[in-house]
Amino acid sequence: MLISRGKYGEAAEHISDAQNAGHPDVLTIDRPGAPGNRKDSIGGLPKVPGKQLDEYPPAMFKEGGTGAGVRSISSKDNMEAGACIGNACRGLSDGEKVRIKVVD
């Protein structure tokens, strides 16, 4: 799936930075693991007013959770990029792999 820098701004930049830091671009869908992964990655971190905590790899993937890159980004970019990823995975089964690529 393609994540546009122009459309998803800060979220795309976070994904790119996380991948450049060694986080994978191929991820395994694991919806049942999402709540635990989210707690492990952002559970105890302080929130920034007017921002949302974004995690990469996202919690809905097996590779998410402990050790995920977390950054405070605009709520708009976080929600829209999350919806893009969620919609692209709709119809795919847990255990399937997807590639996330940031494009201009």
N, CA, C and O atoms as a Tinker XYZ file with bonds, in Angstrom:
   416  protein
     1  N      0.835000   -1.167000    0.000000    73     2
     2  CA     0.000000    0.000000    0.000000    64     1     3
     3  C      0.881000    1.231000    0.000000    63     2     4     5
     4  O      1.975000    1.233000    0.565000    81     3
     5  N      0.391000    2.272000   -0.638000    73     3     6
     6  CA     1.157000    3.505000   -0.784000    64     5     7
     7  C      0.616000    4.569000    0.158000    63     6     8     9
     8  O     -0.594000    4.776000    0.249000    81     7
     9  N      1.526000    5.241000    0.860000    73     7    10
    10  CA     1.176000    6.336000    1.760000    64     9    11
    11  C      1.809000    7.595000    1.191000    63    10    12    13
    12  O      3.032000    7.709000    1.112000    81    11
    13  N      0.975000    8.525000    0.802000    73    11    14
    14  CA     1.426000    9.751000    0.151000    64    13    15
    15  C      1.886000   10.808000    1.162000    63    14    16    17
    16  O      1.179000   11.120000    2.120000    81    15
    17  N      3.084000   11.349000    0.928000    73    15    18
    18  CA     3.580000   12.446000    1.770000    64    17    19
    19  C      2.673000   13.673000    1.644000    63    18    20    21
    20  O      2.416000   14.372000    2.624000    81    19
    21  N      2.194000   13.922000    0.424000    73    19    22
    22  CA     1.347000   15.080000    0.203000    64    21    23
    23  C      0.002000   14.985000    0.899000    63    22    24    25
    24  O     -0.554000   15.997000    1.326000    81    23
    25  N     -0.516000   13.788000    1.014000    73    23    26
    26  CA    -1.840000   13.605000    1.614000    64    25    27
    27  C     -1.773000   13.358000    3.120000    63    26    28    29
    28  O     -2.641000   13.818000    3.861000    81    27
    29  N     -0.759000   12.644000    3.572000    73    27    30
    30  CA    -0.708000   12.226000    4.976000    64    29    31
    31  C      0.428000   12.855000    5.771000    63    30    32    33
    32  O      0.677000   12.455000    6.908000    81    31
    33  N      1.114000   13.824000    5.197000    73    31    34
    34  CA     2.106000   14.664000    5.857000    64    33    35
    35  C      2.944000   14.042000    6.964000    63    34    36    37
    36  O      3.847000   13.246000    6.705000    81    35
    37  N      2.633000   14.417000    8.200000    73    35    38
    38  CA     3.430000   13.994000    9.348000    64    37    39
    39  C      3.417000   12.476000    9.532000    63    38    40    41
    40  O      4.424000   11.899000    9.943000    81    39
    41  N      2.306000   11.832000    9.236000    73    39    42
    42  CA     2.229000   10.372000    9.364000    64    41    43
    43  C      3.165000    9.708000    8.360000    63    42    44    45
    44  O      3.875000    8.763000    8.704000    81    43
    45  N      3.169000   10.192000    7.129000    73    43    46
    46  CA     4.060000    9.640000    6.106000    64    45    47
    47  C      5.518000    9.855000    6.508000    63    46    48    49
    48  O      6.350000    8.965000    6.333000    81    47
    49  N      5.822000   11.017000    7.037000    73    47    50
    50  CA     7.194000   11.308000    7.463000    64    49    51
    51  C      7.608000   10.368000    8.592000    63    50    52    53
    52  O      8.738000    9.880000    8.616000    81    51
    53  N      6.689000   10.114000    9.528000    73    51    54
    54  CA     6.988000    9.194000   10.628000    64    53    55
    55  C      7.242000    7.786000   10.110000    63    54    56    57
    56  O      8.189000    7.130000   10.544000    81    55
    57  N      6.414000    7.314000    9.191000    73    55    58
    58  CA     6.612000    5.978000    8.615000    64    57    59
    59  C      7.974000    5.902000    7.931000    63    58    60    61
    60  O      8.723000    4.947000    8.134000    81    59
    61  N      8.289000    6.902000    7.129000    73    59    62
    62  CA     9.565000    6.925000    6.415000    64    61    63
    63  C     10.736000    6.905000    7.389000    63    62    64    65
    64  O     11.683000    6.137000    7.220000    81    63
    65  N     10.665000    7.754000    8.407000    73    63    66
    66  CA    11.747000    7.806000    9.399000    64    65    67
    67  C     11.883000    6.477000   10.133000    63    66    68    69
    68  O     12.997000    6.006000   10.359000    81    67
    69  N     10.757000    5.867000   10.507000    73    67    70
    70  CA    10.787000    4.594000   11.230000    64    69    71
    71  C     11.386000    3.490000   10.356000    63    70    72    73
    72  O     12.189000    2.686000   10.828000    81    71
    73  N     10.996000    3.456000    9.096000    73    71    74
    74  CA    11.561000    2.449000    8.192000    64    73    75
    75  C     13.055000    2.679000    7.993000    63    74    76    77
    76  O     13.835000    1.727000    7.961000    81    75
    77  N     13.451000    3.935000    7.860000    73    75    78
    78  CA    14.881000    4.241000    7.705000    64    77    79
    79  C     15.679000    3.887000    8.956000    63    78    80    81
    80  O     16.883000    3.640000    8.881000    81    79
    81  N     15.006000    3.863000   10.108000    73    79    82
    82  CA    15.665000    3.503000   11.367000    64    81    83
    83  C     15.674000    1.992000   11.595000    63    82    84    85
    84  O     16.177000    1.522000   12.616000    81    83
    85  N     15.117000    1.228000   10.645000    73    83    86
    86  CA    15.190000   -0.219000   10.743000    64    85    87
    87  C     13.877000   -0.946000   10.968000    63    86    88    89
    88  O     13.856000   -2.177000   10.981000    81    87
    89  N     12.778000   -0.217000   11.145000    73    87    90
    90  CA    11.482000   -0.885000   11.268000    64    89    91
    91  C     11.076000   -1.430000    9.899000    63    90    92    93
    92  O     11.387000   -0.821000    8.876000    81    91
    93  N     10.387000   -2.566000    9.873000    73    91    94
    94  CA    10.086000   -3.225000    8.600000    64    93    95
    95  C      9.037000   -2.506000    7.766000    63    94    96    97
    96  O      8.181000   -1.794000    8.290000    81    95
    97  N      9.123000   -2.708000    6.451000    73    95    98
    98  CA     8.088000   -2.190000    5.560000    64    97    99
    99  C      7.076000   -3.274000    5.195000    63    98   100   101
   100  O      5.996000   -2.967000    4.688000    81    99
   101  N      7.416000   -4.534000    5.448000    73    99   102
   102  CA     6.483000   -5.642000    5.248000    64   101   103
   103  C      5.966000   -6.041000    6.621000    63   102   104   105
   104  O      6.738000   -6.400000    7.510000    81   103
   105  N      4.649000   -5.974000    6.781000    73   103   106
   106  CA     4.016000   -6.196000    8.078000    64   105   107
   107  C      2.968000   -7.292000    7.985000    63   106   108   109
   108  O      2.376000   -7.511000    6.928000    81   107
   109  N      2.740000   -7.982000    9.102000    73   107   110
   110  CA     1.816000   -9.102000    9.180000    64   109   111
   111  C      0.559000   -8.686000    9.939000    63   110   112   113
   112  O      0.643000   -8.272000   11.095000    81   111
   113  N     -0.598000   -8.793000    9.301000    73   111   114
   114  CA    -1.854000   -8.388000    9.935000    64   113   115
   115  C     -2.135000   -9.287000   11.146000    63   114   116   117
   116  O     -2.072000  -10.513000   11.060000    81   115
   117  N     -2.448000   -8.637000   12.280000    73   115   118
   118  CA    -2.759000   -9.348000   13.524000    64   117   119
   119  C     -3.756000   -8.512000   14.319000    63   118   120   121
   120  O     -3.410000   -7.937000   15.351000    81   119
   121  N     -4.993000   -8.447000   13.833000    73   119   122
   122  CA    -6.005000   -7.615000   14.475000    64   121   123
   123  C     -6.233000   -7.963000   15.949000    63   122   124   125
   124  O     -6.352000   -7.050000   16.767000    81   123
   125  N     -6.299000   -9.265000   16.325000    73   123   126
   126  CA    -6.523000   -9.575000   17.744000    64   125   127
   127  C     -5.412000   -9.060000   18.658000    63   126   128   129
   128  O     -5.655000   -8.826000   19.842000    81   127
   129  N     -4.217000   -8.883000   18.142000    73   127   130
   130  CA    -3.099000   -8.402000   18.948000    64   129   131
   131  C     -3.042000   -6.898000   19.099000    63   130   132   133
   132  O     -2.215000   -6.386000   19.854000    81   131
   133  N     -3.910000   -6.170000   18.391000    73   131   134
   134  CA    -3.836000   -4.706000   18.375000    64   133   135
   135  C     -3.962000   -4.063000   19.753000    63   134   136   137
   136  O     -3.141000   -3.206000   20.078000    81   135
   137  N     -4.945000   -4.426000   20.587000    73   135   138
   138  CA    -5.046000   -3.751000   21.893000    64   137   139
   139  C     -3.787000   -3.914000   22.747000    63   138   140   141
   140  O     -3.325000   -2.950000   23.357000    81   139
   141  N     -3.241000   -5.106000   22.793000    73   139   142
   142  CA    -2.027000   -5.324000   23.567000    64   141   143
   143  C     -0.836000   -4.600000   22.980000    63   142   144   145
   144  O     -0.031000   -4.024000   23.711000    81   143
   145  N     -0.720000   -4.626000   21.659000    73   143   146
   146  CA     0.380000   -3.912000   21.006000    64   145   147
   147  C      0.298000   -2.418000   21.272000    63   146   148   149
   148  O      1.311000   -1.774000   21.543000    81   147
   149  N     -0.917000   -1.863000   21.192000    73   147   150
   150  CA    -1.086000   -0.425000   21.426000    64   149   151
   151  C     -0.687000   -0.073000   22.852000    63   150   152   153
   152  O     -0.011000    0.929000   23.085000    81   151
   153  N     -1.104000   -0.892000   23.797000    73   151   154
   154  CA    -0.742000   -0.648000   25.198000    64   153   155
   155  C      0.774000   -0.724000   25.372000    63   154   156   157
   156  O      1.364000    0.098000   26.073000    81   155
   157  N      1.401000   -1.713000   24.733000    73   155   158
   158  CA     2.850000   -1.878000   24.856000    64   157   159
   159  C      3.632000   -0.732000   24.219000    63   158   160   161
   160  O      4.712000   -0.383000   24.696000    81   159
   161  N      3.098000   -0.144000   23.148000    73   159   162
   162  CA     3.862000    0.900000   22.452000    64   161   163
   163  C      3.585000    2.297000   22.987000    63   162   164   165
   164  O      4.519000    3.084000   23.140000    81   163
   165  N      2.335000    2.628000   23.275000    73   163   166
   166  CA     2.024000    4.009000   23.676000    64   165   167
   167  C      1.315000    4.129000   25.016000    63   166   168   169
   168  O      0.988000    5.236000   25.444000    81   167
   169  N      1.076000    3.010000   25.682000    73   167   170
   170  CA     0.289000    3.001000   26.910000    64   169   171
   171  C      0.698000    4.001000   27.973000    63   170   172   173
   172  O     -0.171000    4.669000   28.534000    81   171
   173  N      1.961000    4.132000   28.270000    73   171   174
   174  CA     2.388000    5.000000   29.354000    64   173   175
   175  C      2.959000    6.334000   28.918000    63   174   176   177
   176  O      3.442000    7.096000   29.756000    81   175
   177  N      2.918000    6.632000   27.647000    73   175   178
   178  CA     3.529000    7.872000   27.159000    64   177   179
   179  C      2.597000    9.058000   27.352000    63   178   180   181
   180  O      1.381000    8.926000   27.209000    81   179
   181  N      3.163000   10.218000   27.676000    73   179   182
   182  CA     2.324000   11.406000   27.846000    64   181   183
   183  C      1.784000   11.906000   26.505000    63   182   184   185
   184  O      2.454000   11.836000   25.475000    81   183
   185  N      0.579000   12.399000   26.553000    73   183   186
   186  CA    -0.041000   12.954000   25.354000    64   185   187
   187  C      0.348000   14.424000   25.211000    63   186   188   189
   188  O      0.626000   15.102000   26.200000    81   187
   189  N      0.363000   14.902000   23.978000    73   187   190
   190  CA     0.681000   16.295000   23.681000    64   189   191
   191  C     -0.617000   16.966000   23.251000    63   190   192   193
   192  O     -1.282000   16.483000   22.334000    81   191
   193  N     -0.994000   18.076000   23.896000    73   191   194
   194  CA    -2.248000   18.742000   23.532000    64   193   195
   195  C     -2.308000   19.065000   22.033000    63   194   196   197
   196  O     -1.355000   19.592000   21.459000    81   195
   197  N     -3.447000   18.736000   21.414000    73   195   198
   198  CA    -3.657000   19.017000   20.001000    64   197   199
   199  C     -3.004000   18.023000   19.055000    63   198   200   201
   200  O     -3.075000   18.194000   17.838000    81   199
   201  N     -2.370000   16.991000   19.588000    73   199   202
   202  CA    -1.685000   15.985000   18.762000    64   201   203
   203  C     -2.184000   14.595000   19.150000    63   202   204   205
   204  O     -2.875000   14.429000   20.155000    81   203
   205  N     -1.828000   13.614000   18.349000    73   203   206
   206  CA    -2.086000   12.216000   18.677000    64   205   207
   207  C     -0.782000   11.444000   18.605000    63   206   208   209
   208  O      0.113000   11.778000   17.828000    81   207
   209  N     -0.687000   10.408000   19.427000    73   207   210
   210  CA     0.493000    9.556000   19.378000    64   209   211
   211  C      0.338000    8.581000   18.217000    63   210   212   213
   212  O     -0.627000    7.819000   18.154000    81   211
   213  N      1.284000    8.616000   17.314000    73   211   214
   214  CA     1.296000    7.746000   16.143000    64   213   215
   215  C      2.363000    6.696000   16.365000    63   214   216   217
   216  O      3.449000    7.002000   16.857000    81   215
   217  N      2.059000    5.454000   16.002000    73   215   218
   218  CA     3.016000    4.374000   16.182000    64   217   219
   219  C      3.302000    3.702000   14.851000    63   218   220   221
   220  O      2.415000    3.527000   14.016000    81   219
   221  N      4.547000    3.335000   14.675000    73   219   222
   222  CA     4.929000    2.550000   13.508000    64   221   223
   223  C      5.963000    1.534000   13.951000    63   222   224   225
   224  O      6.972000    1.899000   14.554000    81   223
   225  N      5.725000    0.258000   13.658000    73   223   226
   226  CA     4.579000   -0.313000   12.967000    64   225   227
   227  C      3.288000   -0.145000   13.768000    63   226   228   229
   228  O      3.307000   -0.168000   14.999000    81   227
   229  N      2.175000    0.023000   13.065000    73   227   230
   230  CA     0.898000    0.183000   13.746000    64   229   231
   231  C      0.538000   -1.051000   14.578000    63   230   232   233
   232  O      1.005000   -2.160000   14.317000    81   231
   233  N     -0.301000   -0.823000   15.581000    73   231   234
   234  CA    -0.675000   -1.878000   16.523000    64   233   235
   235  C     -1.371000   -3.063000   15.866000    63   234   236   237
   236  O     -1.301000   -4.177000   16.384000    81   235
   237  N     -2.042000   -2.847000   14.733000    73   235   238
   238  CA    -2.791000   -3.954000   14.119000    64   237   239
   239  C     -1.888000   -4.973000   13.406000    63   238   240   241
   240  O     -2.373000   -5.933000   12.808000    81   239
   241  N     -0.597000   -4.751000   13.480000    73   239   242
   242  CA     0.349000   -5.667000   12.852000    64   241   243
   243  C      1.190000   -6.374000   13.914000    63   242   244   245
   244  O      1.507000   -5.799000   14.955000    81   243
   245  N      1.543000   -7.616000   13.639000    73   243   246
   246  CA     2.335000   -8.425000   14.558000    64   245   247
   247  C      3.625000   -7.714000   14.956000    63   246   248   249
   248  O      4.098000   -7.874000   16.081000    81   247
   249  N      4.190000   -6.939000   14.055000    73   247   250
   250  CA     5.463000   -6.262000   14.303000    64   249   251
   251  C      5.300000   -5.012000   15.174000    63   250   252   253
   252  O      6.295000   -4.413000   15.583000    81   251
   253  N      4.063000   -4.614000   15.458000    73   251   254
   254  CA     3.812000   -3.451000   16.312000    64   253   255
   255  C      4.052000   -3.796000   17.773000    63   254   256   257
   256  O      4.478000   -4.904000   18.101000    81   255
   257  N      3.773000   -2.835000   18.648000    73   255   258
   258  CA     3.916000   -3.078000   20.090000    64   257   259
   259  C      5.245000   -2.594000   20.618000    63   258   260   261
   260  O      5.744000   -1.542000   20.218000    81   259
   261  N      5.813000   -3.371000   21.519000    73   259   262
   262  CA     7.074000   -3.002000   22.162000    64   261   263
   263  C      8.143000   -2.696000   21.117000    63   262   264   265
   264  O      8.387000   -3.488000   20.206000    81   263
   265  N      8.768000   -1.546000   21.264000    73   263   266
   266  CA     9.833000   -1.157000   20.348000    64   265   267
   267  C      9.374000   -0.367000   19.139000    63   266   268   269
   268  O     10.201000    0.108000   18.361000    81   267
   269  N      8.048000   -0.216000   18.965000    73   267   270
   270  CA     7.550000    0.574000   17.835000    64   269   271
   271  C      8.004000    2.024000   17.980000    63   270   272   273
   272  O      8.183000    2.521000   19.092000    81   271
   273  N      8.187000    2.689000   16.855000    73   271   274
   274  CA     8.488000    4.109000   16.876000    64   273   275
   275  C      7.210000    4.874000   17.196000    63   274   276   277
   276  O      6.165000    4.605000   16.604000    81   275
   277  N      7.280000    5.818000   18.119000    73   275   278
   278  CA     6.109000    6.596000   18.508000    64   277   279
   279  C      6.453000    8.074000   18.389000    63   278   280   281
   280  O      7.526000    8.517000   18.798000    81   279
   281  N      5.511000    8.826000   17.817000    73   279   282
   282  CA     5.718000   10.262000   17.609000    64   281   283
   283  C      4.380000   10.969000   17.752000    63   282   284   285
   284  O      3.345000   10.436000   17.352000    81   283
   285  N      4.399000   12.165000   18.321000    73   283   286
   286  CA     3.209000   13.012000   18.371000    64   285   287
   287  C      3.077000   13.718000   17.030000    63   286   288   289
   288  O      3.991000   14.416000   16.591000    81   287
   289  N      1.925000   13.529000   16.380000    73   287   290
   290  CA     1.692000   14.159000   15.077000    64   289   291
   291  C      0.295000   14.763000   15.060000    63   290   292   293
   292  O     -0.481000   14.579000   15.998000    81   291
   293  N     -0.020000   15.479000   13.996000    73   291   294
   294  CA    -1.340000   16.093000   13.889000    64   293   295
   295  C     -2.417000   15.017000   13.878000    63   294   296   297
   296  O     -2.250000   13.957000   13.274000    81   295
   297  N     -3.513000   15.303000   14.546000    73   295   298
   298  CA    -4.635000   14.363000   14.606000    64   297   299
   299  C     -5.138000   14.034000   13.214000    63   298   300   301
   300  O     -5.448000   12.879000   12.919000    81   299
   301  N     -5.219000   15.039000   12.357000    73   299   302
   302  CA    -5.722000   14.839000   10.990000    64   301   303
   303  C     -4.869000   13.823000   10.236000    63   302   304   305
   304  O     -5.397000   12.876000    9.654000    81   303
   305  N     -3.551000   14.020000   10.245000    73   303   306
   306  CA    -2.662000   13.108000    9.519000    64   305   307
   307  C     -2.734000   11.701000   10.100000    63   306   308   309
   308  O     -2.751000   10.720000    9.357000    81   307
   309  N     -2.778000   11.600000   11.426000    73   307   310
   310  CA    -2.827000   10.290000   12.066000    64   309   311
   311  C     -4.113000    9.551000   11.717000    63   310   312   313
   312  O     -4.073000    8.374000   11.359000    81   311
   313  N     -5.239000   10.222000   11.815000    73   311   314
   314  CA    -6.527000    9.580000   11.546000    64   313   315
   315  C     -6.654000    9.198000   10.067000    63   314   316   317
   316  O     -7.119000    8.104000    9.745000    81   315
   317  N     -6.243000   10.090000    9.179000    73   315   318
   318  CA    -6.381000    9.803000    7.749000    64   317   319
   319  C     -5.442000    8.685000    7.300000    63   318   320   321
   320  O     -5.848000    7.826000    6.516000    81   319
   321  N     -4.207000    8.677000    7.774000    73   319   322
   322  CA    -3.288000    7.601000    7.403000    64   321   323
   323  C     -3.752000    6.276000    7.995000    63   322   324   325
   324  O     -3.667000    5.237000    7.339000    81   323
   325  N     -4.243000    6.309000    9.231000    73   323   326
   326  CA    -4.768000    5.092000    9.849000    64   325   327
   327  C     -5.948000    4.534000    9.078000    63   326   328   329
   328  O     -6.065000    3.323000    8.894000    81   327
   329  N     -6.834000    5.435000    8.621000    73   327   330
   330  CA    -7.982000    4.993000    7.824000    64   329   331
   331  C     -7.525000    4.402000    6.491000    63   330   332   333
   332  O     -8.085000    3.410000    6.025000    81   331
   333  N     -6.520000    5.004000    5.887000    73   331   334
   334  CA    -5.980000    4.491000    4.624000    64   333   335
   335  C     -5.444000    3.079000    4.801000    63   334   336   337
   336  O     -5.734000    2.195000    3.995000    81   335
   337  N     -4.664000    2.869000    5.853000    73   335   338
   338  CA    -4.091000    1.549000    6.108000    64   337   339
   339  C     -5.201000    0.559000    6.442000    63   338   340   341
   340  O     -5.210000   -0.559000    5.928000    81   339
   341  N     -6.131000    0.960000    7.296000    73   339   342
   342  CA    -7.241000    0.075000    7.656000    64   341   343
   343  C     -8.086000   -0.314000    6.459000    63   342   344   345
   344  O     -8.461000   -1.477000    6.311000    81   343
   345  N     -8.384000    0.649000    5.607000    73   343   346
   346  CA    -9.184000    0.358000    4.411000    64   345   347
   347  C     -8.440000   -0.559000    3.450000    63   346   348   349
   348  O     -9.045000   -1.439000    2.839000    81   347
   349  N     -7.139000   -0.360000    3.312000    73   347   350
   350  CA    -6.353000   -1.208000    2.412000    64   349   351
   351  C     -6.297000   -2.650000    2.922000    63   350   352   353
   352  O     -6.149000   -3.583000    2.134000    81   351
   353  N     -6.416000   -2.831000    4.242000    73   351   354
   354  CA    -6.357000   -4.177000    4.827000    64   353   355
   355  C     -7.729000   -4.834000    4.946000    63   354   356   357
   356  O     -7.831000   -6.019000    5.263000    81   355
   357  N     -8.775000   -4.063000    4.690000    73   355   358
   358  CA   -10.119000   -4.632000    4.757000    64   357   359
   359  C    -10.218000   -5.760000    3.736000    63   358   360   361
   360  O     -9.815000   -5.608000    2.583000    81   359
   361  N    -10.744000   -6.863000    4.164000    73   359   362
   362  CA   -10.870000   -8.005000    3.278000    64   361   363
   363  C     -9.670000   -8.931000    3.313000    63   362   364   365
   364  O     -9.733000  -10.045000    2.793000    81   363
   365  N     -8.572000   -8.486000    3.923000    73   363   366
   366  CA    -7.401000   -9.350000    4.077000    64   365   367
   367  C     -7.501000  -10.082000    5.414000    63   366   368   369
   368  O     -8.055000   -9.551000    6.376000    81   367
   369  N     -6.979000  -11.269000    5.470000    73   367   370
   370  CA    -7.059000  -12.095000    6.675000    64   369   371
   371  C     -5.873000  -11.840000    7.599000    63   370   372   373
   372  O     -4.802000  -11.415000    7.165000    81   371
   373  N     -6.093000  -12.112000    8.893000    73   371   374
   374  CA    -4.983000  -12.096000    9.834000    64   373   375
   375  C     -3.929000  -13.081000    9.337000    63   374   376   377
   376  O     -4.254000  -14.166000    8.855000    81   375
   377  N     -2.681000  -12.693000    9.459000    73   375   378
   378  CA    -1.578000  -13.515000    8.979000    64   377   379
   379  C     -1.081000  -13.112000    7.604000    63   378   380   381
   380  O      0.033000  -13.462000    7.217000    81   379
   381  N     -1.915000  -12.364000    6.850000    73   379   382
   382  CA    -1.452000  -11.902000    5.537000    64   381   383
   383  C     -0.452000  -10.772000    5.726000    63   382   384   385
   384  O     -0.489000  -10.037000    6.713000    81   383
   385  N      0.427000  -10.658000    4.766000    73   383   386
   386  CA     1.472000   -9.638000    4.813000    64   385   387
   387  C      1.150000   -8.515000    3.832000    63   386   388   389
   388  O      0.613000   -8.741000    2.748000    81   387
   389  N      1.494000   -7.301000    4.248000    73   387   390
   390  CA     1.334000   -6.126000    3.386000    64   389   391
   391  C      2.630000   -5.327000    3.422000    63   390   392   393
   392  O      3.372000   -5.367000    4.403000    81   391
   393  N      2.890000   -4.606000    2.346000    73   391   394
   394  CA     4.060000   -3.728000    2.282000    64   393   395
   395  C      3.554000   -2.289000    2.325000    63   394   396   397
   396  O      2.636000   -1.913000    1.596000    81   395
   397  N      4.172000   -1.495000    3.194000    73   395   398
   398  CA     3.839000   -0.081000    3.296000    64   397   399
   399  C      4.995000    0.712000    2.716000    63   398   400   401
   400  O      6.141000    0.589000    3.148000    81   399
   401  N      4.665000    1.528000    1.727000    73   399   402
   402  CA     5.681000    2.329000    1.047000    64   401   403
   403  C      5.230000    3.790000    1.026000    63   402   404   405
   404  O      4.098000    4.096000    0.649000    81   403
   405  N      6.131000    4.686000    1.435000    73   403   406
   406  CA     5.854000    6.124000    1.401000    64   405   407
   407  C      6.266000    6.658000    0.035000    63   406   408   409
   408  O      7.370000    6.397000   -0.442000    81   407
   409  N      5.363000    7.409000   -0.584000    73   407   410
   410  CA     5.615000    7.997000   -1.893000    64   409   411
   411  C      5.356000    9.500000   -1.825000    63   410   412   413
   412  O      4.672000    9.986000   -0.924000    81   411
   413  N      5.917000   10.230000   -2.800000    73   411   414
   414  CA     5.711000   11.692000   -2.837000    64   413   415
   415  C      4.377000   12.057000   -3.423000    63   414   416
   416  O      4.050000   13.240000   -3.525000    81   415
